[in-house]
Amino acid sequence: MQRHDVTLAEMAALVGTEVGVSAWHRIDQVLIDAFARVSGDDQFIHVDSARAAASHFGGTIAHGFLTVSLLSTMALEAQPQLAGLRMSVNYGFDRLRFLSPVPVDSDLRGRFTLALLDERQPGEVTVAWDVTVEIRGQDKPALVAHWLNRRYLNGA
């Protein structure tokens, strides 16, 4: 997916539209185990294939926060970039819901709709995204979120 720079006016015209879809990302056991080590969440449903197979999940599943952490990569692939961007930071979530477990060896991708663009002051822009993380082959998404970012533009 090709990222492209857009002006603030061009970005404002995109409010209410889907602006991009990321590539598919494989969630394998190696990734789940690495996230368990980093996060300290080594609950058996994530890291013990035999025990997880006996659970109602039928096998290991990804951590919800692992799925959330992939939003940054997905956003880089799917969102247009503001021309003159100096820095971008996460500002938080107004809503975040985990709708479906993510089984090991699933493929995930993010769909991004620009929900809000607010230039709080010259060169400081709050951007809100409605994002859906899809699981390949499933109707119900892994998560939906209303994600806030702050963008700082050159000259501000």
C-alpha positions as CSV (number, residue, x, y, z in Angstrom):
1,M,0.0,0.0,0.0
2,Q,1.3,3.4,-1.0
3,R,1.1,6.2,1.5
4,H,0.7,9.6,0.2
5,D,0.9,13.1,1.6
6,V,-2.3,15.2,1.7
7,T,-2.8,18.8,2.7
8,L,-4.9,19.7,5.7
9,A,-7.7,20.8,3.4
10,E,-7.5,17.6,1.5
11,M,-7.6,15.6,4.7
12,A,-10.6,17.6,6.0
13,A,-12.5,16.7,2.9
14,L,-12.0,13.0,3.8
15,V,-13.9,13.2,7.1
16,G,-16.6,10.6,7.1
17,T,-15.0,8.4,4.5
18,E,-12.9,5.2,4.6
19,V,-9.4,6.3,3.8
20,G,-7.6,3.0,3.7
21,V,-7.2,-0.6,4.5
22,S,-4.0,-2.2,5.8
23,A,-2.2,-5.3,4.5
24,W,-3.0,-8.6,6.2
25,H,-0.9,-9.4,9.3
26,R,-0.4,-13.0,10.4
27,I,-0.8,-13.7,14.1
28,D,1.3,-16.8,14.8
29,Q,2.3,-18.4,18.1
30,V,5.8,-16.9,17.9
31,L,4.3,-13.4,17.9
32,I,1.8,-14.3,20.7
33,D,4.6,-15.8,22.8
34,A,6.8,-12.7,22.3
35,F,3.9,-10.4,23.4
36,A,3.3,-12.6,26.4
37,R,6.9,-12.1,27.5
38,V,6.9,-8.4,26.9
39,S,3.5,-7.8,28.6
40,G,3.8,-10.3,31.4
41,D,0.4,-11.8,30.4
42,D,1.2,-15.5,30.1
43,Q,-2.3,-16.8,30.7
44,F,-2.7,-20.3,29.3
45,I,-5.2,-19.3,26.6
46,H,-2.4,-17.4,25.0
47,V,0.7,-19.6,25.5
48,D,-0.3,-23.2,26.3
49,S,-1.6,-24.9,23.1
50,A,-2.7,-28.1,24.9
51,R,-4.7,-26.4,27.7
52,A,-6.1,-23.8,25.3
53,A,-7.3,-26.6,23.0
54,A,-9.4,-27.9,25.8
55,S,-11.0,-24.4,26.5
56,H,-14.0,-23.0,24.6
57,F,-11.5,-21.2,22.3
58,G,-10.3,-24.5,20.9
59,G,-6.7,-23.3,20.8
60,T,-4.5,-20.3,21.7
61,I,-5.7,-16.8,21.0
62,A,-3.9,-13.5,20.7
63,H,-4.0,-11.0,23.5
64,G,-6.5,-8.2,23.0
65,F,-3.7,-5.7,23.6
66,L,-1.5,-7.4,21.0
67,T,-4.3,-6.7,18.5
68,V,-4.4,-3.0,19.7
69,S,-0.6,-2.7,19.4
70,L,-0.8,-3.6,15.7
71,L,-2.9,-0.5,15.0
72,S,0.2,1.6,14.6
73,T,1.6,-0.7,11.9
74,M,-1.8,-0.9,10.2
75,A,-2.2,2.9,10.3
76,L,1.2,3.5,8.7
77,E,0.0,1.2,5.8
78,A,-3.5,2.6,5.4
79,Q,-3.7,6.3,6.5
80,P,-2.7,9.2,4.3
81,Q,0.0,11.4,5.9
82,L,-0.5,15.1,6.4
83,A,2.0,17.2,4.4
84,G,4.5,18.9,6.6
85,L,4.0,16.4,9.5
86,R,6.7,16.9,12.1
87,M,5.4,14.5,14.8
88,S,2.4,12.3,15.6
89,V,1.4,11.0,19.0
90,N,-1.3,8.7,20.3
91,Y,-3.9,10.7,22.3
92,G,-6.1,7.8,23.4
93,F,-9.3,6.0,22.7
94,D,-12.9,7.2,23.2
95,R,-14.1,3.7,22.6
96,L,-12.4,0.3,22.3
97,R,-14.2,-3.0,22.1
98,F,-12.9,-6.5,21.6
99,L,-15.6,-8.3,19.7
100,S,-14.1,-11.6,18.7
101,P,-11.1,-13.7,19.9
102,V,-8.2,-13.9,17.5
103,P,-7.2,-17.6,17.0
104,V,-3.5,-18.4,16.5
105,D,-2.6,-18.3,12.8
106,S,-5.3,-15.8,11.9
107,D,-4.7,-12.9,9.5
108,L,-5.8,-9.4,10.6
109,R,-6.1,-6.1,8.8
110,G,-7.3,-2.7,9.8
111,R,-10.0,-0.5,8.0
112,F,-9.7,3.2,8.8
113,T,-12.4,5.8,8.5
114,L,-11.5,9.4,9.3
115,A,-14.1,10.4,11.9
116,L,-12.9,13.9,12.9
117,L,-10.2,16.4,12.0
118,D,-9.9,19.4,14.4
119,E,-7.1,22.0,14.0
120,R,-7.0,23.1,17.6
121,Q,-4.5,25.8,16.8
122,P,-2.3,26.4,13.8
123,G,-0.1,23.3,13.2
124,E,-1.8,21.2,16.0
125,V,-4.4,18.8,14.7
126,T,-6.5,16.2,16.5
127,V,-7.5,13.3,14.3
128,A,-10.0,10.7,15.2
129,W,-10.3,7.4,13.4
130,D,-13.0,4.8,13.5
131,V,-11.0,1.6,13.0
132,T,-12.2,-2.0,12.5
133,V,-9.7,-4.9,12.8
134,E,-11.0,-7.7,10.6
135,I,-10.2,-11.4,10.9
136,R,-9.8,-13.0,7.5
137,G,-12.7,-15.4,6.9
138,Q,-14.8,-14.2,9.8
139,D,-17.9,-11.9,9.7
140,K,-17.3,-10.5,13.2
141,P,-14.3,-8.2,13.6
142,A,-11.6,-8.7,16.3
143,L,-12.0,-5.1,17.5
144,V,-13.6,-1.7,16.8
145,A,-12.2,1.5,18.2
146,H,-12.5,5.3,18.1
147,W,-8.8,6.2,18.1
148,L,-7.4,9.7,18.7
149,N,-4.1,11.0,17.4
150,R,-2.5,14.4,17.7
151,R,-0.5,15.6,14.6
152,Y,2.0,18.4,14.8
153,L,2.9,20.2,11.5
154,N,6.1,22.0,10.6
155,G,6.0,25.7,11.3
156,A,4.0,25.4,14.4
